[in-house]
Amino acid sequence: MSSNMIHATAIIAGGAQLGNEVAIGPYTIIEENVEIGDGCQIASQALIASGTRLGKNVKVHHGAVLGTIPQDLK
């Protein structure tokens, strides 16, 4: 049985797959075609873009953006 803790303001696409015991903070966006492993902790205001795969017990910090092109292309 999954015991995820998802903040009421988080937006999670219907096609996202969440493991067990996943914590998702306020104002976080998780797009379609995302897989989040068991025990992951995603802080507030993060963006997990389509195609991103996270293994078990990954910690994503406040304001992180995963799965998009980098801001600095140098």
Summary of the structure (lengths in Angstrom):
residues: 74
radius of gyration: 11.6
end to end distance: 45.1
largest distance: 45.1
contacts: 210
relative contact order: 0.22
helix: 0%
strand: 30%
